């Protein structure tokens, strides 16, 4: 997990090289340049977003059924508050 976080931060800092030129470093710059030539800036952004969501799901053990039950509980709580206020 730590290795993937390091890679993610390296690619992110290379992606944001215009805003943070010192933090990207040589590795971030080169990896970003390599990926940009193959998949473009939008492709890098999509990979960063997708890998972030997957990492959060693995780290916090998020499952689709757990997410649905959380949403249902939230909606029930919201409807109870609405009924109490009316």
Steps between C-alpha positions, in 0.01 A plus 500: 500500500783739586662443162181589315457815713855607414434441130170686520663801668782498244258500206280764666794731567619454142148577378498821702851602390380839377372588847767327712816470287738412784284227656465299180867411486669315219312172541159668510588712200624205294213267593249772421672574168494129410134455592401825331647382171288183510169594662500880520425732791136392526604135512743571783230687688255211455759249621575716805131535588424131442801381699412739785145362520627141490759574771239655728268204441774253593629703793160553664349167383219665306257257335200571278256345751651703783471817295135429416414433865675823599297695243175333613574580865573860407174531306301347788662741745427792269133399463466463879638850550257633239204328671602631843530858373160498325 
